[in-house]
Amino acid sequence: MAPYHRPETLPDALRLLASGGAVAAAGCTDLFPATPRAALSGSVVDLTRVAELRGISETGEGWRLGAATRWSELLRTPLPPAFDGLKAAAREVGSVQIQNAGTLGGNLCNASPAADGVPCLLTLEAEVELASARGDRRLPLATFITGARRTALDPGEVLVALHVPARAARGRGAFRKLGARRYLVISIAMVAARLELAGGRIATAALSVGACGPVATRLPAQEAALLGLAPDAAAAQVSAALVAPALSPIGDVRGGAEYRIEAAVELLRRALSDLTIQGFAKGDMR
């Protein structure tokens, strides 16, 4: 049996990982299913007791989300309406049992093109905090995930936390997902949206699409087209001409490439309509 370690401090965890050959483990909802053998090779470093990796807190810069925070904990945490999309995505991460075990950081490090948390975190302009025995660094989430099942993690490095700047914690967020059934399904397409108003008009638009390319992506052209509009006019301005150039979907058993583009456009329209119905139409968002 491989050696099993459960450190309680980040320095201890980094020391164990620096020795080489060790596997970092958290919720293990992806790690074990992706292992093609009867057991993990090498030693296992369980990160779930490392205090620096857990919890959600407001900071002077914005919000810090520990990488080992469970999805169910995120759902229980009072957060600004800008995080509503991320909470909606959390409810779609597998079953309740998976939400009680799976972690925010694991969802990112697994780097699935259909990872539910990534589009929402992109609209929140999240940065990742990385640490190793060599030191710490930060990267935008958009550059951390480099491809399908690929990240910028160096050997011996762990994802410590996600940081959402205060400017991106304003407005209201939404999330929509399409799958072959309602629950426990890998996305055919999914979208996240965050809008901030000023004087009753859209001052900030952040839109992202997942499961329509190797990595989830923002939609700068479509975002720019929404600026200055009344929120109830936003959905009608979503077009394939502005969305499709940012996507590179594949065709597989879940759906064809053209269908995924059509689905992403429709999901964006519905997400923007959700924001109007749930928040801005009530006059409770600025």
N, C-alpha and C positions, 0 to 999 in steps of 0.2 A: 504494500500500500504506500502511496506517495506521502511524504511528510506534509502535515497539515498545520498551518500557523494561523493564529487569530490575534494579531497585535491590537493594542488599544490606543496607540499613538501613531501619528503620521510618520515621525522619524523612524520608528521601529518598522513600520510597513515598508518604507522606502529602502531601509537597510536590507530587508529580506529580499525585496525585488531586485536590488542592485547586484545580488550574487549571481543572477542569470538563471534562466531555465524555469523560473517560478511563474505560476499562473495567478493573476489577480482575479478574485472572485467576489461578487456582491450578491445580487438576487439569484443568479445562476439560471434564470428562466430561459436564457439563450445559450449560455456556456455549455450546459450539459447536453441539450438536444443537438448542438453543433459538433459535439465530440464524436468522431467516428469509431471510437474504441470503447471497450467496457469500462475504462477508467481514464482519468486525466493523467497525462504524463508529467513528470516533474513534481515539484512541491507546489502546494496551494497556499496562497496568502488571502485569507478571508478578511475583507475590509469593513465588514458590517459593524464592528465595534469601535472603529476609529472615529472619535468624536468630531474631529475637524472635517469629516466628510458628511456629517449628518445635519439636518435641520434647515429651516428657512428663516431668514432674518432681514430686516430693513437696515441698510447701512447709510452712511453719509453720501455714497455715490448712487444708491438705488436699492437693489435687492440682491441678496446672495442665496443661492439654492445649492445646498450641499449635494455632491454627486451621489452619495449613498442614501439620499432621501427617497423613501418609498412613494409610489404614485398615490397610494391611499392617504399618506400623510399630506401630500400636496392638496388633495381634495378637501381635507379638513382644515387647512390653514386659511385664515382670512387674508385675502389679497385684493389689490385694486382691480376694477373691472377690466383693465387691459389684459389681465391674466385669465379672463373667462374662457378664451379659446384654448389655452393650455389645460385648464381644468376639464373642459369638454373632451379634449384629446385623452386626458388621463382616464376618463370613464370608458374609453375605447381600447385601452391597453389590456387585451386579453379578458380574462374573467376577474372577479373580485379577488380570488386567490392569487392570481398573477399580480394584481395591483398591490396586494399586501406584501409581495416578495420582490417584485421588480423595482429597479432603481432608475432615477433620471439619468445618471451617468452611464449605466449599462445600456440604456436605450440608444445613447449616442455612440458609445464605443463599439457596439455591435454594428453600427453603420449600415443598417438595412436601408435600401432606397424607400421602403415603406414604413420606416420608423415613425410612429404617430406623433412623438413629441417634437420632431425637428422643425416642421413648418411653423408651428406656433412660436418656438424659440427664435426662429429667424425673424419673425415679425416683431419680436421683443428685443431685437438687436443684441442677443446674448453673446457674451464672451465666455470662453472656457479658461479656467485656471488649472494649469498643469504643474506637477511637482515631481522631482526625482532627487536622488542623492546629489546630483550635480547643481541643483538650484530650481527656481520657479520661473514660470513664464505664462503669458496670456496670449490667446489667439481669438480672433472672431470665430464664432461657430461656423460661419460660411467657409472658412478656410481650414477648419479642423477636420471636417469630413471631406476626404479627398476623392472618394469614389465608392462604389458598391463594396461594402465590407472593408473599407480602407480608411484609416485616420492618420493624423499627423503625430500620433503618440510615438515617442522614441522608446527603445528598450529600457525597462526599469522605470518608466514614467507612468503616473496615474493621473486621472482626471479628479481634481479635488472639489471643484465647485463651478457653478454657472453664475455669471454676474449679469444682471439686467440694469442698464443705466436708468436713472430717474426719468430722463426725457422719453424713454420708451415705455415707461410704466403709466403713461397717460392715455386717455381715451378708453375705448372698449374693444375687446377682442372676441372673435368667433372662430369656430372650427366646423368643417363639414367633411364627411368621409363617405366614399362609396365602396361597397363590397358585395360579394355574392349573396350575403345574408346580413342580418342586422347586427349580430354580435359574434365575437370570436372568429374574426376573419381578417385576412391580409387585404390591404386596400388595393382597389383598382386605380383609384385616384383619391387625393385628399387635398384640402386647402385650408389655409388660415388667413384671417384678415384682422387688421387693427386700424381703426379710424379715430382721429382726434379732430374735434371741431373748434372753430374760432368764429364767433359772430354768426353761428348757425350754418357755416360752410366748412367743407373738409379742408383742414389745414395740414394734416398728415395722413397719408395712406400707406400702409404696409401690408403687402399681399405676398403669399408664398404658396407653392404647389409642391406636393410630394407624391411619390410613386409614379412619376411621369418622367423619370430620368435616373441616372446613377445616384444623384444626390438631390435633395429638395432644393428649390431655388426661389429667390425673390423675383418679382415682376416689375422692374423699374419703369418700363414704358406704360404699362397699365396703371401703375400707381400715379404717375404724372398726369394721366388723363382724368383722374378723379379729383385733383386738387381744385378747390374753388367751387365745387358742386354742392348743392344741397344733398344731405345724406340719402334722402329718398329717391334721388335721381342717379345714384351711383350704380346700382345693379344694371340699369339699362345701358350703361356706357362700357360694360365689359364685353370685349370682342375677341374672337379667335385671332384676328390680325395682330392684336397687341399681346396676346398670351402665348400663342403657339411658338414664336421664335425663341422664347426662353426655355422651351421644353425639348426633351429628346426621348420620348417614350418608346418602349419596346412593345412588341406584340407577343402575348403568351396565352396560356390557358385561361387566364382571368379576363383578358380583353385585348383587343387590337390597339395599335398605336393611334390610329385616327379616333377610335372610340374614346381613348383616354383623354385626348385633347378636348373632345366635345364634352366629356364628363367634367374635366377641370373647369371649363368655361361656365358650365351650368352650376357647378358647386360654388364657384366664386360669386355668381349672381345670388345664389341662395344665402350664402354667408353674409353678403352685404345687406340683403333684405332682412336677415335675422337681426343685424345690428340696428337697423331702423325700427323694427317692430319691438325689440326687447329693451332698447335703451334710448336712442336719440329721439324717437317719437314721443317719449314720455317727458322729454325736457330735462332728464337727469344727467346728461352728459354735456361736457363743454369741449 
